[in-house]
């Protein structure tokens, strides 16, 4: 392996791409810690430990958006506005005729869609930063006294300045990801998210070792040697399972028709059509976790407004605790149900069996036993429904593993989040994509790939 790593840096073009990628990721990490000028630095440290409803929402969203809203930085929005804009256009592309027409135009059409995505990203940045500044920052205790108005809130001029700074920061991150795509290696947006996830790992491990003892303490109590060994085994097992399902495919055999041209016969070969088991990727978990945050925050605010006294206050307190992440059986069952729903929803958007059947027919290929056209499309849809059930079950297990690890082994949720959920799925998928792109460069220069023996 060391020899293969040495070979990577002996290829000038590949070495240049890797260095550019590392430099741009370094720029992102620097801006990640630069706070807005209106915040009080002393209050930032105490705000990092905020475990309230809104603080929990911000902390969980930061996992899959490369954002840092808890510390009010210039890159606070992360790349979530760009991801949201991309998802909106991907959904609209399934049933809006003008966008479908642009997708069929090839590279020129996709360029226009990318331009529209950037414009929508700027609009979303303005809206999200305005909500953050006026709804959260203006009512928090993070504002420096020099920037406060008579009522203790943020001055209007500085509010507009903060909104523009956060909008520019998120737009710059979008540009940074595109530069990695063009001049670096790997998917730029995914690498930014992965960098944020990996950057949180040293702090989580430091807290684990600081709050543990190298003695036998038993499971479920204080963290001892056996707990750390079990954590290591669980982490390896979960990663192996994620890798297995991520690269898992259902291969449907196809047959190409024979074409006789002169004295030569073309086609007639057997191939296969790969269908991913986890067709939805990480999106169903993102949608499900985001959707379940809304009732918890809403009931928490109602509980604070009504008070703990009385029947209504008791009901609101019970509902608020029931919708907190990892609160119990009801929350986990709702989490799994929503994941299943969004798995089928996202698969229905991204997978078009009719279009795939038409493409097979156009290229002279067919699935044995099924006529080209509607019969083939119905068969592909039936197969995708079945394997999506398996993929949804896998995502459900991965989603609740952090909660089980945190409750059963009595470890911090920040550490347990590395054992499943959004962070682990993103990390594994981005690592595979990066290795595949490095492999392609090595193969083009007559070298063995990283995964070849």
C-alpha positions as CSV (number, residue, x, y, z in Angstrom):
1,X,0.0,0.0,0.0
2,X,2.8,2.4,0.8
3,X,4.3,1.7,-2.6
4,X,1.0,2.5,-4.3
5,X,0.8,5.8,-2.4
6,X,4.3,6.6,-3.5
7,X,3.3,5.9,-7.1
8,X,0.4,8.3,-6.8
9,X,2.7,11.2,-6.1
10,X,5.1,10.3,-8.9
11,X,2.4,11.1,-11.5
12,X,2.6,14.9,-12.1
13,X,-1.0,15.4,-13.2
14,X,-2.4,13.3,-10.4
15,X,-0.1,14.9,-7.8
16,X,-1.2,18.4,-9.0
17,X,-4.9,17.4,-8.7
18,X,-4.5,16.1,-5.2
19,X,-2.5,19.1,-4.0
20,X,-5.1,21.5,-5.4
21,X,-7.9,19.5,-3.7
22,X,-6.0,19.6,-0.3
23,X,-5.4,23.4,-0.6
24,X,-9.0,24.2,-1.4
25,X,-10.2,22.0,1.5
26,X,-7.8,23.9,3.7
27,X,-9.4,27.1,2.6
28,X,-12.8,25.7,3.5
29,X,-11.5,24.7,7.0
30,X,-10.0,28.1,7.6
31,X,-13.3,29.9,6.7
32,X,-15.2,27.4,8.8
33,X,-13.8,28.9,11.9
34,X,-14.0,32.7,11.0
35,X,-17.0,34.1,12.9
36,X,-19.2,37.0,11.9
37,X,-17.9,40.4,13.3
38,X,-21.1,40.9,15.3
39,X,-20.8,37.9,17.6
40,X,-19.3,37.8,21.0
41,X,-16.3,35.5,21.1
42,X,-16.8,34.7,24.8
43,X,-20.3,33.6,24.2
44,X,-19.4,31.3,21.3
45,X,-17.6,28.7,23.5
46,X,-20.7,28.4,25.8
47,X,-23.0,28.2,22.8
48,X,-21.1,25.1,21.4
49,X,-22.6,23.1,24.3
50,X,-26.2,24.2,23.6
51,X,-28.4,21.1,23.7
52,X,-31.8,22.8,23.2
53,X,-34.2,21.9,20.5
54,X,-33.0,24.5,18.0
55,X,-29.4,23.8,19.0
56,X,-29.9,20.1,18.4
57,X,-31.4,20.9,15.0
58,X,-28.5,23.1,14.0
59,X,-26.0,20.4,15.2
60,X,-27.6,17.6,13.3
61,X,-28.0,19.6,10.1
62,X,-24.3,20.6,10.2
63,X,-23.4,16.9,9.7
64,X,-24.7,16.7,6.1
65,X,-24.3,20.3,5.1
66,X,-20.7,21.2,6.1
67,X,-22.1,24.2,8.0
68,X,-21.2,25.8,11.3
69,X,-24.3,27.7,12.4
70,X,-23.7,27.2,16.1
71,X,-20.7,29.5,16.0
72,X,-22.1,31.9,13.5
73,X,-19.3,31.8,10.9
74,X,-19.1,33.2,7.4
75,X,-19.4,29.6,6.1
76,X,-22.3,29.0,8.5
77,X,-24.8,28.0,5.9
78,X,-22.4,25.5,4.4
79,X,-23.4,24.0,1.1
80,X,-26.9,23.1,2.2
81,X,-28.5,25.9,-0.1
82,X,-26.7,24.4,-3.1
83,X,-27.8,20.9,-2.2
84,X,-31.4,22.1,-1.7
85,X,-31.4,23.8,-5.1
86,X,-30.0,20.7,-6.7
87,X,-32.7,18.5,-5.1
88,X,-35.4,20.9,-6.2
89,X,-34.3,20.8,-9.8
90,X,-33.9,17.1,-9.7
91,X,-37.5,16.7,-8.5
92,X,-38.8,19.2,-11.0
93,X,-37.0,17.4,-13.7
94,X,-39.3,14.4,-13.2
95,X,-42.5,16.2,-14.1
96,X,-41.9,19.7,-15.4
97,X,-41.8,19.7,-19.2
98,X,-39.3,22.6,-19.8
99,X,-36.7,21.1,-17.5
100,X,-37.2,17.6,-19.0
101,X,-36.6,19.2,-22.4
102,X,-33.4,20.8,-21.2
103,X,-32.2,17.4,-19.8
104,X,-32.7,15.9,-23.2
105,X,-30.5,18.5,-24.9
106,X,-27.4,16.9,-23.5
107,X,-24.5,19.0,-22.3
108,X,-25.9,22.3,-23.4
109,X,-29.1,21.7,-21.5
110,X,-27.3,20.5,-18.3
111,X,-25.3,23.7,-18.5
112,X,-28.4,25.8,-18.4
113,X,-29.8,23.7,-15.5
114,X,-26.6,24.2,-13.6
115,X,-26.9,28.0,-14.1
116,X,-30.5,28.0,-12.9
117,X,-29.3,25.9,-9.9
118,X,-26.7,28.5,-9.0
119,X,-29.3,31.4,-9.2
120,X,-31.7,29.4,-7.0
121,X,-28.8,28.8,-4.6
122,X,-28.2,32.5,-4.1
123,X,-31.9,33.1,-3.4
124,X,-32.0,30.2,-0.9
125,X,-28.8,31.6,0.8
126,X,-30.5,35.0,1.2
127,X,-33.7,33.4,2.7
128,X,-31.9,31.0,5.0
129,X,-29.4,33.6,6.2
130,X,-32.2,36.1,6.9
131,X,-34.1,33.5,8.9
132,X,-30.9,32.6,10.9
133,X,-30.0,36.2,11.6
134,X,-33.5,37.5,12.5
135,X,-34.9,34.3,14.2
136,X,-31.9,32.8,15.9
137,X,-28.9,35.2,16.1
138,X,-31.0,38.3,16.9
139,X,-32.7,36.6,19.9
140,X,-29.6,34.8,21.2
141,X,-26.9,36.0,23.5
142,X,-24.1,35.7,20.9
143,X,-24.2,39.4,19.8
144,X,-21.4,41.6,20.9
145,X,-22.6,44.6,23.0
146,X,-21.0,47.0,20.6
147,X,-23.4,45.9,17.8
148,X,-26.6,45.8,19.8
149,X,-29.5,48.3,19.6
150,X,-31.5,49.8,22.4
151,X,-33.6,46.7,22.9
152,X,-30.5,44.4,23.0
153,X,-30.9,43.0,19.5
154,X,-28.7,43.3,16.5
155,X,-28.7,46.6,14.7
156,X,-30.6,46.5,11.4
157,X,-27.6,47.6,9.3
158,X,-25.4,44.9,10.8
159,X,-28.2,42.4,10.3
160,X,-28.1,43.1,6.5
161,X,-24.3,43.0,6.6
162,X,-24.4,39.6,8.3
163,X,-26.9,38.2,5.8
164,X,-24.8,39.3,2.9
165,X,-21.6,37.9,4.5
166,X,-23.2,34.5,5.0
167,X,-24.7,34.5,1.5
168,X,-21.3,35.3,0.0
169,X,-19.7,32.6,2.2
170,X,-22.2,29.9,1.0
171,X,-21.8,31.1,-2.6
172,X,-18.0,30.9,-2.3
173,X,-18.3,27.4,-1.0
174,X,-20.4,26.4,-4.0
175,X,-17.6,27.9,-6.2
176,X,-15.0,26.1,-4.2
177,X,-16.7,22.7,-4.8
178,X,-16.9,23.4,-8.6
179,X,-13.2,24.3,-8.6
180,X,-12.4,20.9,-7.0
181,X,-14.6,19.2,-9.6
182,X,-12.7,21.0,-12.5
183,X,-9.1,21.2,-11.3
184,X,-8.9,18.7,-8.3
185,X,-10.0,15.1,-7.9
186,X,-13.3,13.8,-6.6
187,X,-16.7,15.4,-6.1
188,X,-16.1,18.8,-4.6
189,X,-19.4,19.2,-2.7
190,X,-19.1,15.7,-1.3
191,X,-15.5,16.3,-0.2
192,X,-16.5,19.4,1.6
193,X,-19.1,17.5,3.6
194,X,-16.6,14.7,4.3
195,X,-14.0,17.1,5.5
196,X,-16.5,18.5,8.0
197,X,-17.4,15.0,9.2
198,X,-13.8,13.9,9.6
199,X,-12.8,17.1,11.3
200,X,-15.2,16.3,14.2
201,X,-13.7,12.8,14.7
202,X,-10.6,13.8,16.7
203,X,-12.7,15.8,19.2
204,X,-15.1,12.9,19.7
205,X,-12.2,10.5,20.3
206,X,-10.6,12.9,22.7
207,X,-13.8,13.1,24.7
208,X,-14.0,9.3,24.7
209,X,-10.5,8.8,26.1
210,X,-10.9,11.7,28.5
211,X,-14.1,10.2,30.1
212,X,-12.9,6.5,30.1
213,X,-10.6,4.4,32.2
214,X,-8.4,1.6,31.1
215,X,-10.0,-0.8,33.5
216,X,-12.8,-3.4,33.4
217,X,-16.0,-1.5,34.2
218,X,-18.7,-3.6,32.5
219,X,-21.0,-2.6,29.7
220,X,-23.6,0.1,30.1
221,X,-21.9,2.0,32.9
222,X,-18.6,3.8,32.9
223,X,-16.6,3.4,29.7
224,X,-13.8,0.9,30.3
225,X,-11.6,-1.4,28.2
226,X,-14.3,-3.8,27.2
227,X,-16.5,-0.9,26.0
228,X,-13.8,0.5,23.8
229,X,-13.0,-2.9,22.3
230,X,-16.7,-3.4,21.6
231,X,-16.9,0.1,20.1
232,X,-14.0,-0.8,17.8
233,X,-15.7,-4.1,16.7
234,X,-19.0,-2.4,16.1
235,X,-17.4,0.3,14.0
236,X,-15.6,-2.2,11.8
237,X,-18.8,-4.3,11.4
238,X,-20.9,-1.2,10.5
239,X,-18.4,0.0,8.0
240,X,-18.2,-3.4,6.3
241,X,-22.0,-3.6,6.1
242,X,-22.2,-0.1,4.6
243,X,-19.5,-0.9,2.0
244,X,-21.3,-4.2,1.1
245,X,-24.6,-2.5,0.6
246,X,-23.2,0.6,-1.1
247,X,-21.6,-1.4,-3.8
248,X,-24.3,-4.0,-3.9
249,X,-26.1,-4.5,-7.3
250,X,-28.8,-6.6,-8.8
251,X,-27.5,-7.5,-12.2
252,X,-30.2,-8.2,-14.7
253,X,-28.9,-10.2,-17.8
254,X,-29.5,-8.6,-21.1
255,X,-29.1,-9.8,-24.7
256,X,-28.2,-7.7,-27.6
257,X,-29.7,-8.4,-31.0
258,X,-27.5,-9.7,-33.9
259,X,-26.8,-7.4,-36.8
260,X,-25.5,-8.7,-40.1
261,X,-23.5,-6.2,-42.2
262,X,-22.0,-7.8,-45.2
263,X,-20.2,-10.9,-44.1
264,X,-19.7,-9.8,-40.5
265,X,-22.1,-10.4,-37.6
266,X,-22.3,-7.7,-34.9
267,X,-24.0,-7.9,-31.5
268,X,-25.5,-11.1,-30.0
269,X,-23.5,-10.7,-26.8
270,X,-24.8,-11.2,-23.3
271,X,-24.4,-8.3,-20.8
272,X,-26.1,-7.2,-17.7
273,X,-28.0,-4.2,-16.4
274,X,-26.8,-3.1,-12.9
275,X,-29.4,-1.9,-10.5
276,X,-28.1,-0.5,-7.2
277,X,-29.6,-2.0,-4.0
278,X,-29.3,1.4,-2.2
279,X,-30.7,3.4,-5.0
280,X,-31.7,6.3,-2.7
281,X,-28.3,6.8,-1.3
282,X,-28.1,9.0,1.8
283,X,-31.1,11.2,0.8
284,X,-33.8,9.2,2.6
285,X,-32.0,9.5,5.9
286,X,-31.5,13.3,5.4
287,X,-35.1,13.8,4.6
288,X,-36.4,11.6,7.5
289,X,-34.1,13.1,10.1
290,X,-35.0,16.7,8.9
291,X,-38.7,16.0,8.9
292,X,-38.7,14.5,12.4
293,X,-36.9,17.5,13.8
294,X,-39.8,19.8,13.0
295,X,-42.4,18.3,15.5
296,X,-39.8,18.1,18.3
297,X,-38.9,21.8,17.9
298,X,-42.6,22.8,17.6
299,X,-43.6,21.0,20.7
300,X,-40.6,22.3,22.6
301,X,-41.6,25.9,21.8
302,X,-45.2,25.2,22.8
303,X,-44.1,23.6,26.0
304,X,-42.1,26.7,26.9
305,X,-44.9,29.0,25.9
306,X,-47.7,27.1,27.8
307,X,-45.6,26.0,30.8
308,X,-45.2,22.7,32.6
309,X,-48.4,23.1,34.7
310,X,-51.7,21.8,33.7
311,X,-52.9,18.9,31.5
312,X,-52.0,20.7,28.2
313,X,-48.5,21.5,29.5
314,X,-48.0,17.8,30.5
315,X,-49.1,16.7,27.1
316,X,-46.8,19.1,25.3
317,X,-43.9,18.0,27.5
318,X,-44.6,14.3,26.7
319,X,-44.8,15.0,23.0
320,X,-41.7,17.1,23.1
321,X,-39.7,14.3,24.7
322,X,-41.2,11.7,22.4
323,X,-39.9,13.5,19.3
324,X,-36.4,14.0,20.6
325,X,-33.7,11.9,18.7
326,X,-33.2,8.5,20.3
327,X,-36.0,9.1,22.8
328,X,-37.4,5.6,22.5
329,X,-39.3,2.9,20.6
330,X,-41.9,5.3,19.1
331,X,-39.3,7.7,17.7
332,X,-37.3,4.9,16.2
333,X,-40.4,3.3,14.6
334,X,-41.5,6.6,13.1
335,X,-37.9,7.2,11.9
336,X,-37.9,3.8,10.1
337,X,-41.3,4.3,8.6
338,X,-40.3,7.7,7.2
339,X,-37.1,6.3,5.8
340,X,-39.0,3.6,4.0
341,X,-41.4,6.2,2.5
342,X,-38.6,8.4,1.3
343,X,-36.6,5.5,-0.1
344,X,-39.5,4.6,-2.4
345,X,-40.2,8.3,-3.1
346,X,-36.6,9.1,-4.0
347,X,-36.2,6.0,-6.1
348,X,-39.4,6.9,-8.0
349,X,-37.8,10.2,-8.9
350,X,-34.3,9.1,-9.8
351,X,-35.2,5.7,-11.5
352,X,-37.3,5.8,-14.6
353,X,-38.0,2.2,-15.8
354,X,-39.8,3.4,-19.0
355,X,-36.8,5.5,-20.1
356,X,-34.4,2.6,-19.3
357,X,-36.6,0.2,-21.3
358,X,-36.7,2.7,-24.2
359,X,-32.9,3.0,-24.1
360,X,-32.5,-0.8,-24.2
361,X,-34.8,-1.0,-27.2
362,X,-33.0,1.8,-29.0
363,X,-29.7,0.1,-28.6
364,X,-31.0,-3.3,-29.8
365,X,-30.9,-5.0,-26.3
366,X,-33.6,-6.8,-24.5
367,X,-34.2,-8.8,-21.3
368,X,-34.9,-12.5,-22.1
369,X,-38.5,-13.5,-21.5
370,X,-39.8,-9.9,-21.7
371,X,-40.9,-8.0,-24.8
372,X,-39.2,-4.6,-25.4
373,X,-41.2,-1.6,-24.2
374,X,-43.9,-1.8,-21.6
375,X,-43.3,-5.4,-20.5
376,X,-39.6,-4.6,-19.9
377,X,-40.5,-1.4,-18.0
378,X,-43.0,-3.2,-15.8
379,X,-40.4,-5.9,-15.0
380,X,-37.7,-3.3,-14.1
381,X,-40.1,-1.5,-11.9
382,X,-41.1,-4.7,-10.1
383,X,-37.4,-5.6,-9.5
384,X,-36.6,-2.1,-8.2
385,X,-39.5,-2.2,-5.8
386,X,-38.1,-5.4,-4.3
387,X,-34.5,-4.3,-4.0
388,X,-35.6,-0.9,-2.6
389,X,-37.3,-2.8,0.3
390,X,-33.9,-4.3,1.1
391,X,-32.1,-1.0,0.7
392,X,-34.6,0.8,3.0
393,X,-34.1,-1.9,5.6
394,X,-30.3,-1.4,5.4
395,X,-30.7,2.4,5.8
396,X,-33.1,1.9,8.7
397,X,-30.5,-0.2,10.6
398,X,-27.7,2.3,9.8
399,X,-29.9,5.2,11.0
400,X,-30.7,3.8,14.4
401,X,-27.3,2.3,15.2
402,X,-25.9,5.6,16.7
403,X,-28.9,5.8,19.0
404,X,-28.5,2.2,20.2
405,X,-24.7,2.6,20.7
406,X,-25.2,5.8,22.7
407,X,-27.9,4.3,24.9
408,X,-26.6,0.8,25.4
409,X,-22.9,1.6,25.8
410,X,-23.3,5.0,27.5
411,X,-21.2,7.0,25.2
412,X,-21.6,10.5,23.9
413,X,-23.9,11.0,20.9
414,X,-21.2,12.9,19.0
415,X,-19.0,9.8,19.1
416,X,-21.9,7.4,18.4
417,X,-22.8,9.4,15.2
418,X,-19.7,7.9,13.6
419,X,-21.2,4.4,13.8
420,X,-24.1,5.1,11.4
421,X,-26.5,7.6,10.0
422,X,-25.8,10.3,7.5
423,X,-22.1,10.9,8.4
424,X,-21.0,7.3,7.9
425,X,-22.9,6.8,4.6
426,X,-21.5,10.0,3.2
427,X,-18.0,9.2,4.3
428,X,-18.0,5.7,2.7
429,X,-19.6,6.8,-0.5
430,X,-17.2,9.7,-1.0
431,X,-14.2,7.5,-0.1
432,X,-15.3,5.0,-2.8
433,X,-15.8,7.7,-5.4
434,X,-12.3,9.2,-4.6
435,X,-10.6,5.8,-4.8
436,X,-12.3,5.0,-8.1
437,X,-11.2,8.3,-9.6
438,X,-7.6,7.8,-8.4
439,X,-7.7,4.3,-9.8
440,X,-8.8,5.6,-13.3
441,X,-5.8,8.0,-13.3
442,X,-3.4,5.1,-12.3
443,X,-4.8,2.8,-15.0
444,X,-4.4,5.4,-17.7
445,X,-0.7,5.7,-16.8
446,X,-0.3,1.9,-16.9
447,X,-0.2,1.5,-13.1
448,X,-2.1,-0.9,-10.8
449,X,-5.1,0.5,-9.1
450,X,-5.3,1.0,-5.3
451,X,-7.7,-2.0,-4.9
452,X,-5.7,-4.3,-7.1
453,X,-3.4,-6.9,-5.6
